[in-house]
Amino acid sequence: VGHSDDGRKTRIRMPSGSRKTVPSTCRAVVGIAAGGGRLDKPVLKAGNNYHKYRVKRNCWPRVRGSAMNPVEHPHGGGNHQHVGHPTTICRAAVPGQKVGLIAARRTGILRGGKK
């Protein structure tokens, strides 16, 4: 960081090595954020995910609704793990019923790419 003689311009050297001139009235934090690239490393085992989510919130492990009993989830029960009815549900459904594709405009495979 270097200031001009009249105090109006400031020259800063970026982490890339390039130099930039900005007005001295500007305020900024220059650098790179700490902890960058933390998600690039693979988790490798379930125990690491266990400890990760233990300190955050109770959202792991995630159990499929079709693997549950019928008293626990609308998709549960049956002699085989299948939903057994269409998974689309209307917007006006009561909260315990609202699982699956909520107020789906369309379902099925997406054919054709974006134009």
CORRA-V39010 format. One record per residue. D_FIRST is the distance of its C-alpha to the first C-alpha in whole Angstrom. Layout:
D_FIRST / D_FIRST
This chain:
0 / 4 / 7 / 10 / 13 / 15 / 13 / 13 / 11 / 7 / 6 / 4 / 7 / 9 / 12 / 14 / 12 / 12 / 9 / 10 / 10 / 11 / 12 / 11 / 14 / 13 / 13 / 12 / 12 / 10 / 13 / 16 / 19 / 21 / 25 / 24 / 27 / 29 / 32 / 32 / 34 / 38 / 40 / 43 / 45 / 46 / 46 / 42 / 42 / 45 / 42 / 39 / 41 / 43 / 40 / 39 / 43 / 46 / 46 / 47 / 49 / 50 / 54 / 55 / 58 / 60 / 60 / 61 / 64 / 66 / 65 / 61 / 60 / 62 / 62 / 63 / 67 / 69 / 71 / 68 / 64 / 64 / 63 / 67 / 66 / 63 / 60 / 59 / 59 / 59 / 57 / 59 / 60 / 60 / 57 / 59 / 60 / 57 / 56 / 55 / 55 / 54 / 55 / 55 / 55 / 56 / 57 / 57 / 55 / 53 / 54 / 53 / 49 / 47 / 47
